[in-house]
Every structure is written in structure tokens, then in C-alpha cells.
Amino acid sequence: MAKLGAISTLLASAAFAVSGVAAFAAEHTLIISSWAPPTHGINALMWPKFTEMVEEATDGRVTTELKLGIAPPPAQMDLVMDGAADASIIFHGYQAGRFTTSKLIELPGYEGSAEAASVAYWRAYEKYLKDAEEHRGVKLIALHTHGPAQMHTSEPVETIDAVSGLKLRIPGGVGGDVGAALGATGIQVPAPKVYETLASKAADGVVMPMESRKGFKLTEVAQNVYEMPGGLYRGSFAFIMNEDIFADLPADIQKVLEEEVFGEPLSREIGKIWDEIDQAGRAETEATEGNAINAASEADQKAFMAIAEEVRATVLEELAAAGVDAQAAYDMIKSEMAAY
């Protein structure tokens, strides 16, 4: 509970922490565009951690300024490519038709934390996924995944068969594949629109990680969680930067950012934060009257394993068609996560 208290303290001070105001005069200020609510862990914890790492690595010569609401989630990559912001976070599933290799980390069945998954993801990217060049046009500075996604509904869901026919907000990528395999009617809306979608009864529920219980106030509009061990999928995210902005930084700053911040170090820290906010979301659910977490039965777990295997086979075929050694990449992620 001490960790949760620390998280609450950080949330309360988020606006100051990511403001880019420091005791020194920075030479360069990176403009960050972010689409999540102000108090969500992305803005309250992840971007401040990024700022801290950048300032520390560059001895204060580089800092950041966070701006919210510049553009909706699906527009963030184009925003950075066009130079309207220097850096942003993207959810790959919002970019229909743009990404395939990101589906690798989204597959159900991985065992381990978001921290372990994020580190394994970056390593697999470096070895197997990089040559696909799906992030061309921007500089990729981190890859990460959220924790296992679960089903959040207004009415209780107690069996996997009850999912068929439900209207569920499901993201693109593997989340959409899993929803279709379960027989749900998928509704795609960005995460910031989830609350109003549920409040208006336009959907019966959503499939998101546990952090959303708090981050998107699901405890108020989706009081029930149907929890599958390992989750129904994991979402894939990237931190990206404008290529020209990075190229314009002094060579020594570029070097230290590449060595001490970008890539695996930042991916690890973001994944670690996601584990913390998932814990906070669970705690919020357990403390909120009228909320319940319904664990999937052994029979449902077995049924989902069969569904997950079919989804996995299809995705690995997609990756292989994109020129990726899909089985080797998948085996690497499982191995890296198991050993983490």
C-alpha cells in the first residue's frame, strides 16, 4: 500500500513534474503531445520519468514540455512526422493498416509483467522486427506493452460463452482479433472516449488493462471485471520522436540519449510504471462499493487457450508474410519474459 500511496502523491503533483520547469536553464525543450487524461499514468508518471531520464542524462541541457489535447490518439504519429510536436506516445492498434509486427507482443498467452514484456519487446524488435521499418518517418525511442487486458462490463459476465453477442469497445490489433473470435461485436473508439461510450450505453463493456479502472474511471461505468489469467491480449505502444528534432541536437547529446535513455532503458521504466498503475487500478476496484472481479473458471481458461492458439497462429502467419522470422521472434519473447 505504500507504493500506491507514492503513486497517488505523484498523480497529485503531475502537472508540476512534467512542466519542464527546472532549476537550470535548459538549452533544448522537447514538446510532448499526449492524448490521455491529465491524471492518467501516461501523463502523471511515464512522461515525468522520461523527462527525469532525459534531464539526468544530459545534465539538464534537455528538458520537456507536455501538451495535452493537441490531436486525438490516431493522429499522433502524423503529428510528430509533421513537426507539430517533438515527441508522443502511440497505440499501434489505432493505426489501422499501418503496423503488423506490433501484433507480436499483443498475443495472449505470455506470462510475466509489463516490465518483462516491454524489455523482451525491445530486444525482439532489435533482432527481428526492425527491418520491417514500420516506424519509418519518426524516430522510435521506446516500445512497451500494458498489462494483461481484461473485460470490464456494466452487467456481470461470469462465463466465456456470455461474451458472444456483447457490444464491446475493443482496440485494433490482436485485441480486435480476440474480440471477433469470442463472438463480440467490436466498437472501436479511442481510450479517452471509453467513459462516455459506456455511460451512454453505446457499448456493454470494454477490454482494457486493470489500470483503466482508475485511469479512465471504469469503476463508475463498468462495475464488473471478467478476469482471464494472463489477459485476453496486451496492447502495444511506442514512444516516438521527430527525426529532424533529434538530428538537430548536438552530437554529444544524441549519443548520451541513445546510450542511457532511448531503447531498452526507457522501455523498461515505462513497463515498470504500467505494472504499478495496474496494481492501482485493481486496488481502486477492490475498494469501490458495487465493483466485482469475476475470475474465469478452469473450463473457461481451457476454452480460451484454444481460441488464443488460433489467434496466435494467424498472427504469426501475418508476420511471416511481412518478412519477419515470426516463430523465432515469438519464441524469443516467451524466453526473455520467462527469464526476466
BALO-117092 format. One line per 10 residues: for each residue x negated, y negated, z negated of N, C-alpha, C. Coordinates in pm, whole numbers. Example, Ala and Ser with C-alpha at 12.3 -4.5 7.8 and 13.67 -1.06 7.14 Angstrom:
REM residues 2
-1319/569/-780/-1230/450/-780/-1320/330/-780  -1285/225/-708/-1367/106/-714/-1290/-3/-787
This chain:
REM residues 340
-83/122/0/0/0/0/-86/-126/0  -210/-111/-49/-298/-228/-48/-326/-273/94  -342/-173/185/-367/-207/325/-248/-280/384  -127/-235/349/-7/-301/401/2/-443/349  -40/-464/224/-39/-599/170/-136/-688/244  -252/-630/279/-351/-707/355/-297/-744/492  -223/-649/553/-164/-677/683/-65/-791/673  19/-791/569/117/-898/551/48/-1033/536  -63/-1034/463/-138/-1158/445/-190/-1209/578  -241/-1116/660/-292/-1155/791/-180/-1207/880
-63/-1144/873/50/-1190/953/87/-1332/916  86/-1361/787/126/-1493/741/30/-1601/789  -98/-1564/805/-198/-1663/845/-236/-1655/991  -156/-1583/1071/-194/-1555/1210/-214/-1680/1293  -125/-1778/1276/-133/-1898/1360/-266/-1968/1342  -314/-1971/1217/-444/-2036/1192/-558/-1948/1244  -545/-1816/1223/-656/-1726/1253/-692/-1724/1401  -595/-1742/1489/-621/-1731/1632/-620/-1866/1701  -623/-1971/1624/-612/-2104/1681/-738/-2148/1752  -848/-2078/1724/-973/-2118/1785/-1040/-2231/1709
-979/-2278/1599/-1039/-2382/1517/-1147/-2317/1431  -1267/-2367/1437/-1377/-2310/1361/-1460/-2422/1304  -1553/-2383/1218/-1636/-2483/1151/-1747/-2534/1243  -1756/-2477/1361/-1860/-2517/1454/-1794/-2567/1582  -1873/-2632/1663/-1823/-2681/1792/-1859/-2578/1899  -1761/-2505/1946/-1786/-2403/2048/-1815/-2468/2182  -1900/-2402/2260/-1931/-2451/2394/-1826/-2408/2496  -1759/-2295/2469/-1662/-2239/2563/-1539/-2191/2486  -1422/-2225/2537/-1296/-2181/2477/-1218/-2100/2579  -1190/-1975/2547/-1114/-1887/2635/-965/-1902/2605
-887/-1933/2707/-742/-1947/2692/-677/-1810/2705  -612/-1766/2600/-547/-1635/2598/-397/-1652/2619  -342/-1575/2711/-197/-1568/2729/-147/-1438/2667  -43/-1448/2584/13/-1328/2523/165/-1337/2522  229/-1221/2536/374/-1220/2557/452/-1166/2437  384/-1110/2338/454/-1052/2223/501/-1164/2129  594/-1132/2038/637/-1231/1939/519/-1280/1855  528/-1401/1800/415/-1459/1727/361/-1372/1614  451/-1304/1541/407/-1225/1426/377/-1080/1459  395/-1040/1585/363/-903/1624/214/-878/1606
177/-753/1580/38/-719/1557/-56/-759/1670  -6/-763/1794/-91/-805/1906/-144/-946/1882  -55/-1036/1840/-94/-1175/1820/-147/-1201/1680  -93/-1130/1581/-132/-1155/1443/-262/-1088/1403  -297/-979/1472/-414/-902/1432/-513/-875/1546  -461/-838/1664/-553/-796/1770/-629/-913/1832  -559/-1019/1869/-630/-1133/1925/-719/-1200/1822  -679/-1211/1695/-774/-1262/1596/-900/-1176/1583  -883/-1044/1591/-1001/-955/1587/-1090/-980/1708  -1029/-995/1825/-1105/-1027/1946/-1183/-1157/1927
-1113/-1257/1875/-1177/-1387/1852/-1294/-1375/1754  -1271/-1302/1648/-1376/-1281/1547/-1499/-1214/1610  -1475/-1111/1691/-1585/-1038/1753/-1661/-1127/1851  -1587/-1206/1929/-1650/-1294/2027/-1732/-1403/1957  -1673/-1465/1856/-1743/-1572/1785/-1868/-1519/1715  -1856/-1401/1655/-1971/-1344/1585/-2082/-1307/1683  -2045/-1245/1794/-2146/-1201/1891/-2218/-1318/1957  -2146/-1430/1975/-2205/-1544/2046/-2251/-1655/1953  -2255/-1626/1822/-2293/-1726/1723/-2209/-1853/1734  -2080/-1834/1763/-1987/-1946/1767/-1988/-2026/1895
-2063/-1984/1993/-2068/-2060/2119/-1941/-2039/2202  -1870/-1928/2177/-1745/-1899/2247/-1635/-1877/2144  -1520/-1938/2165/-1404/-1915/2080/-1282/-1899/2171  -1163/-1900/2114/-1042/-1876/2193/-930/-1971/2151  -831/-1978/2237/-706/-2049/2205/-591/-1963/2256  -501/-1927/2168/-389/-1841/2203/-268/-1923/2247  -209/-1884/2360/-88/-1949/2407/18/-1842/2432  138/-1866/2380/248/-1770/2392/352/-1819/2491  416/-1723/2557/530/-1756/2641/497/-1822/2774  374/-1812/2820/340/-1871/2950/412/-1798/3062
420/-1666/3051/483/-1584/3154/529/-1453/3091  626/-1384/3153/673/-1256/3099/567/-1148/3112  582/-1036/3040/480/-931/3040/436/-883/3178  528/-856/3273/482/-802/3402/397/-900/3483  399/-1028/3448/327/-1129/3527/187/-1157/3474  146/-1093/3366/21/-1130/3301/-103/-1105/3387  -105/-996/3461/-224/-968/3542/-241/-1072/3652  -132/-1105/3719/-140/-1207/3823/-176/-1343/3763  -127/-1368/3643/-157/-1494/3575/-308/-1510/3555  -372/-1402/3511/-516/-1405/3489/-592/-1410/3621
-546/-1335/3720/-611/-1338/3851/-608/-1478/3912  -497/-1548/3890/-480/-1682/3947/-551/-1790/3867  -602/-1755/3749/-673/-1852/3667/-586/-1937/3580  -457/-1903/3566/-367/-1979/3479/-395/-1948/3332  -466/-1839/3306/-514/-1805/3172/-646/-1732/3191  -730/-1737/3088/-861/-1673/3097/-857/-1525/3058  -763/-1489/2971/-755/-1352/2923/-612/-1320/2884  -578/-1191/2886/-443/-1149/2846/-445/-1001/2814  -330/-952/2769/-308/-810/2747/-199/-766/2844  -219/-651/2908/-116/-598/2998/-76/-459/2952
51/-427/2975/101/-291/2956/112/-232/3096  38/-126/3122/30/-74/3258/165/-31/3314  253/18/3226/383/66/3271/472/-43/3328  441/-172/3298/520/-282/3352/481/-315/3496  368/-260/3541/316/-293/3674/354/-182/3772  478/-179/3813/530/-71/3897/447/-56/4025  398/66/4048/324/96/4169/180/50/4169  137/-16/4063/2/-75/4061/-101/18/3997  -58/99/3901/-150/183/3827/-104/329/3827  -199/418/3845/-174/561/3834/-263/623/3727
-390/587/3727/-484/651/3635/-451/624/3488  -381/513/3461/-344/482/3323/-248/585/3264  -181/662/3350/-87/761/3301/-157/876/3227  -287/888/3249/-361/996/3185/-350/990/3033  -369/872/2975/-367/859/2830/-225/860/2775  -126/839/2860/13/831/2815/77/969/2795  11/1073/2841/70/1207/2836/103/1252/2694  217/1319/2676/248/1375/2544/158/1494/2516  137/1520/2388/60/1639/2350/-77/1612/2293  -127/1489/2310/-256/1458/2246/-240/1453/2095
-339/1501/2023/-336/1495/1878/-445/1400/1829  -405/1303/1748/-503/1209/1696/-448/1069/1689  -525/981/1629/-484/844/1606/-495/759/1731  -438/639/1723/-452/543/1833/-598/500/1848  -669/494/1737/-812/461/1743/-888/567/1822  -866/694/1788/-933/802/1859/-896/803/2007  -767/782/2034/-720/782/2173/-781/668/2253  -793/551/2191/-844/435/2262/-992/451/2296  -1070/507/2203/-1211/533/2231/-1226/638/2340  -1148/745/2329/-1154/851/2431/-1112/798/2568
-1013/710/2568/-963/650/2691/-1074/571/2760  -1144/486/2684/-1251/407/2744/-1361/497/2800  -1397/600/2726/-1502/690/2772/-1461/765/2899  -1334/807/2904/-1285/875/3025/-1278/778/3142  -1243/653/3113/-1242/551/3217/-1381/534/3277  -1481/522/3192/-1618/503/3239/-1665/620/3324  -1627/741/3287/-1677/860/3356/-1593/902/3476  -1458/887/3465/-1372/943/3568/-1279/844/3638  -1236/740/3570/-1128/656/3623/-1175/527/3690  -1294/485/3659/-1344/355/3701/-1344/339/3853
-1382/446/3923/-1396/437/4068/-1264/415/4141  -1151/436/4072/-1020/410/4134/-998/260/4154  -1071/178/4080/-1067/31/4093/-926/-26/4084  -848/27/3991/-709/-20/3979/-699/-156/3909  -805/-199/3845/-804/-331/3782/-879/-434/3867  -895/-404/3994/-966/-498/4081/-895/-634/4080  -976/-738/4079/-921/-873/4073/-931/-935/3936  -954/-850/3833/-975/-900/3697/-1092/-824/3636  -1145/-876/3527/-1248/-805/3453/-1183/-728/3339  -1200/-598/3338/-1144/-514/3233/-1236/-521/3111
-1182/-561/2996/-1267/-574/2878/-1231/-477/2766  -1117/-409/2775/-1082/-306/2677/-965/-226/2730  -956/-101/2685/-842/-15/2711/-796/42/2577  -665/52/2560/-619/112/2435/-478/167/2453  -437/242/2354/-304/301/2353/-236/272/2221  -104/264/2224/-34/255/2096/-18/394/2038  34/401/1918/55/529/1853/167/607/1920  192/731/1877/295/814/1936/431/744/1941  492/741/2058/622/676/2075/733/770/2028  827/714/1955/942/789/1905/1071/725/1954
1183/794/1934/1313/744/1980/1384/671/1867  1429/550/1897/1496/465/1799/1637/435/1851  1738/473/1777/1875/461/1825/1967/401/1718  2079/346/1764/2177/291/1670/2253/402/1600  2287/507/1672/2354/624/1615/2251/736/1596  2266/820/1494/2168/926/1470/2155/1023/1588  2032/1060/1621/2003/1167/1716/1930/1275/1637  1988/1392/1630/1932/1497/1545/1882/1618/1623  1914/1624/1754/1864/1734/1837/1819/1679/1972  1730/1748/2035/1678/1703/2163/1786/1707/2271
1880/1798/2258/1989/1807/2357/2077/1683/2354  2083/1614/2240/2168/1496/2227/2114/1377/2305  1990/1387/2353/1929/1276/2429/1990/1263/2567  2030/1374/2625/2085/1374/2761/2209/1285/2769  2207/1193/2864/2320/1103/2883/2309/971/2809  2214/960/2716/2197/833/2645/2135/727/2737  2173/603/2714/2110/491/2784/1994/442/2697  1873/464/2743/1755/432/2664/1665/333/2736  1619/234/2662/1515/146/2716/1386/227/2714  1333/252/2832/1212/331/2847/1118/253/2939
990/245/2904/898/173/2991/868/254/3116  789/197/3204/744/273/3320/638/373/3278  568/428/3375/464/525/3346/521/655/3293  445/723/3210/484/854/3158/609/844/3071  628/731/3002/750/713/2923/874/731/3008  871/676/3129/983/691/3222/998/835/3268  885/902/3292/889/1043/3335/952/1131/3227  914/1106/3102/967/1185/2991/1116/1159/2972  1156/1033/2980/1297/999/2966/1383/1069/3070  1335/1069/3194/1409/1137/3302/1418/1287/3276
1308/1346/3229/1306/1489/3202/1401/1527/3088  1425/1433/2997/1517/1459/2886/1663/1432/2923  1685/1379/3043/1821/1354/3089/1878/1221/3049  1793/1131/3001/1839/998/2961/1852/907/3083  1938/808/3071/1948/704/3172/1854/592/3133  1751/572/3214/1648/475/3178/1687/332/3210  1662/243/3115/1680/99/3134/1545/34/3109  1493/-34/3209/1361/-95/3194/1373/-244/3165  1337/-280/3043/1327/-422/3004/1198/-437/2926  1130/-551/2937/1007/-572/2861/1034/-566/2711
930/-531/2636/945/-516/2491/1007/-637/2421  972/-761/2458/1033/-875/2388/1185/-885/2405  1241/-813/2502/1386/-816/2525/1460/-700/2459  1385/-615/2389/1444/-495/2330/1551/-528/2227  1523/-622/2139/1618/-653/2032/1753/-694/2088  1754/-788/2181/1881/-836/2235/1949/-728/2320  1870/-641/2384/1927/-531/2461/2005/-437/2371  1950/-407/2255/2017/-319/2160/2132/-390/2089  2110/-515/2053/2214/-590/1982/2339/-608/2067  2320/-618/2198/2434/-636/2290/2497/-503/2332
2440/-392/2282/2489/-257/2315/2468/-221/2461  2373/-288/2527/2342/-255/2667/2264/-124/2675  2209/-81/2562/2139/47/2554/2172/114/2422  2164/248/2422/2188/324/2299/2065/329/2211  1949/307/2273/1826/314/2196/1706/279/2280  1589/295/2220/1463/267/2288/1364/376/2250  1260/390/2331/1149/479/2297/1025/392/2286  974/377/2163/862/289/2134/786/344/2014  665/294/1987/592/340/1869/654/288/1740  611/343/1629/669/308/1500/646/162/1462
541/99/1513/518/-42/1479/635/-129/1519  711/-87/1620/822/-166/1669/934/-180/1567  937/-90/1469/1036/-102/1362/1025/-238/1295  900/-285/1282/875/-415/1222/848/-521/1327  761/-488/1423/718/-586/1522/830/-642/1607  931/-558/1638/1045/-601/1719/1178/-590/1643  1169/-577/1511/1284/-577/1421/1387/-468/1454  1338/-351/1490/1429/-241/1523/1506/-191/1401  1457/-219/1283/1530/-177/1163/1669/-241/1156  1688/-350/1230/1817/-420/1228/1914/-369/1335
1862/-317/1446/1950/-281/1558/1938/-135/1602  1842/-63/1550/1825/80/1580/1783/149/1451  1882/176/1368/1854/219/1231/1803/362/1221  1809/437/1330/1772/578/1325/1652/609/1414  1562/691/1362/1445/736/1437/1454/887/1455  1435/933/1580/1421/1075/1606/1273/1097/1632  1206/1168/1539/1060/1175/1542/1011/1311/1590  932/1306/1699/869/1426/1754/721/1423/1716  669/1527/1652/526/1528/1618/441/1501/1742  348/1407/1732/265/1372/1847/329/1273/1940
459/1247/1921/529/1148/2002/577/1199/2136  660/1119/2201/713/1152/2333/619/1106/2443  535/1007/2414/431/960/2505/347/860/2427  240/811/2486/162/699/2433/155/593/2542  167/467/2505/162/361/2604/19/317/2632  -6/278/2756/-140/236/2797/-147/85/2815  -247/22/2752/-268/-122/2759/-410/-153/2803  -429/-275/2852/-563/-324/2882/-575/-470/2839  -691/-505/2788/-729/-646/2771/-806/-683/2897  -768/-792/2960/-830/-832/3086/-878/-977/3079
-970/-1011/3169/-1026/-1145/3172/-1043/-1190/3316  -1034/-1318/3339/-1056/-1374/3472/-1203/-1356/3510  -1227/-1302/3628/-1363/-1271/3671/-1450/-1396/3684  -1392/-1503/3739/-1470/-1626/3759/-1508/-1691/3626  -1416/-1688/3530/-1445/-1745/3399/-1562/-1671/3335  -1560/-1538/3344/-1671/-1461/3288/-1801/-1493/3362  -1795/-1500/3494/-1915/-1526/3574/-1975/-1663/3545  -1891/-1758/3502/-1938/-1893/3474/-2003/-1907/3336  -1988/-1806/3251/-2053/-1811/3121/-2204/-1794/3138  -2282/-1853/3050/-2428/-1835/3057/-2466/-1687/3052
-2575/-1651/3117/-2616/-1511/3129/-2635/-1444/2994  -2690/-1518/2897/-2714/-1456/2766/-2583/-1427/2694  -2482/-1512/2715/-2350/-1487/2656/-2284/-1368/2723  -2291/-1362/2854/-2237/-1246/2925/-2297/-1116/2871  -2428/-1116/2852/-2499/-996/2808/-2451/-951/2670  -2441/-1045/2577/-2404/-1007/2441/-2257/-965/2434  -2171/-1025/2513/-2030/-983/2515/-2019/-841/2571  -2094/-812/2676/-2091/-678/2735/-2144/-574/2637  -2245/-610/2561/-2310/-513/2473/-2239/-494/2339  -2179/-602/2287/-2129/-597/2149/-1977/-607/2135
-1908/-651/2241/-1763/-673/2228/-1685/-591/2331  -1711/-613/2457/-1629/-552/2562/-1649/-400/2568  -1546/-334/2616/-1555/-189/2634/-1517/-112/2509  -1601/-17/2472/-1569/72/2360/-1554/0/2226  -1641/-98/2191/-1623/-164/2060/-1486/-229/2044  -1444/-305/2144/-1314/-373/2135/-1200/-271/2142  -1212/-172/2229/-1108/-68/2239/-1088/0/2105  -1198/32/2037/-1189/99/1906/-1116/12/1804  -1152/-115/1799/-1091/-204/1700/-942/-225/1725  -903/-235/1851/-762/-254/1883/-683/-128/1847
-739/-11/1881/-671/114/1844/-656/128/1695  -759/88/1621/-754/94/1475/-642/5/1421  -629/-113/1478/-522/-203/1436/-386/-142/1465  -373/-73/1581/-242/-15/1611/-205/92/1510  -301/167/1463/-271/264/1357/-218/193/1233  -274/79/1200/-230/4/1083/-87/-48/1099  -55/-101/1218/79/-157/1235/184/-48/1251  142/70/1300/235/184/1300/270/221/1156  172/221/1070/194/251/928/288/147/867  267/21/904/353/-86/852/497/-69/900
514/-25/1025/648/-3/1078/720/111/1008  646/216/977/706/328/903/746/283/763  659/209/698/689/161/563/812/71/563  823/-13/665/939/-102/676/1067/-21/691  1061/87/768/1178/174/788/1218/241/658  1120/296/588/1148/367/464/1202/274/356  1168/146/366/1211/51/264/1343/-18/299  1395/4/419/1515/-68/464/1639/19/447  1734/-29/374/1858/45/349/1930/72/481  1982/194/493/2056/231/613/1971/286/725
1839/285/710/1749/341/810/1714/484/774  1691/566/877/1659/707/853/1564/757/960  1476/849/920/1384/914/1013/1422/1062/1017  1467/1108/1134/1510/1247/1151/1401/1323/1226  1339/1420/1160/1231/1496/1220/1285/1600/1317  1219/1615/1431/1260/1716/1528/1241/1855/1468  1336/1942/1493/1328/2078/1442/1219/2156/1516  1183/2272/1464/1084/2357/1532/1133/2398/1669  1263/2425/1680/1319/2463/1810/1309/2348/1909  1335/2226/1862/1324/2109/1950/1179/2082/1989
1089/2105/1895/948/2086/1927/903/2182/2036  949/2305/2027/915/2405/2127/974/2368/2263  1098/2321/2261/1162/2280/2387/1089/2161/2449  1045/2069/2365/975/1952/2418/838/1990/2472  772/2087/2412/643/2132/2462/653/2180/2606  762/2246/2638/782/2294/2775/803/2176/2871  880/2077/2826/902/1957/2906/771/1881/2925  695/1869/2818/567/1796/2823/471/1862/2919  470/1994/2923/381/2066/3014/415/2036/3160  543/2029/3190/584/1996/3328/544/1853/3365
566/1760/3273/527/1621/3299/376/1611/3318  303/1681/3234/156/1678/3241/107/1731/3377  162/1841/3421/120/1898/3550/146/1801/3664  262/1734/3662/296/1638/3766/201/1519/3767  171/1468/3648/82/1351/3638/-60/1387/3682  -109/1503/3644/-243/1542/3686/-251/1558/3838  -143/1600/3899/-139/1607/4045/-146/1466/4106  -76/1371/4043/-79/1232/4091/-221/1176/4083  -288/1203/3972/-423/1152/3954/-520/1216/4053  -503/1346/4076/-589/1415/4171/-571/1357/4312
-447/1322/4345/-419/1262/4477/-483/1124/4489  -508/1059/4373/-573/927/4373/-725/939/4372  -775/1063/4384/-918/1084/4391/-987/1106/4258  -910/1130/4153/-966/1150/4019/-979/1299/3989  -1088/1338/3923/-1100/1475/3873/-1010/1485/3750  -882/1503/3776/-780/1485/3674/-793/1585/3559  -815/1712/3590/-825/1811/3483/-945/1785/3394  -1057/1748/3455/-1177/1719/3376/-1155/1597/3287  -1089/1496/3341/-1062/1374/3263/-968/1405/3147  -866/1484/3173/-771/1522/3068/-842/1604/2959
-924/1700/3001/-996/1784/2905/-1091/1699/2821  -1153/1597/2883/-1244/1510/2810/-1172/1434/2701  -1054/1378/2735/-980/1302/2635/-938/1393/2518  -888/1511/2549/-850/1603/2440/-970/1637/2353  -1084/1664/2416/-1204/1699/2342/-1255/1584/2257  -1259/1462/2318/-1307/1346/2245/-1219/1314/2125  -1087/1326/2143/-996/1298/2033/-1008/1401/1922  -1026/1525/1961/-1039/1633/1860/-1166/1616/1777  -1270/1561/1841/-1399/1549/1773/-1415/1416/1701  -1318/1323/1718/-1336/1189/1667/-1333/1186/1515
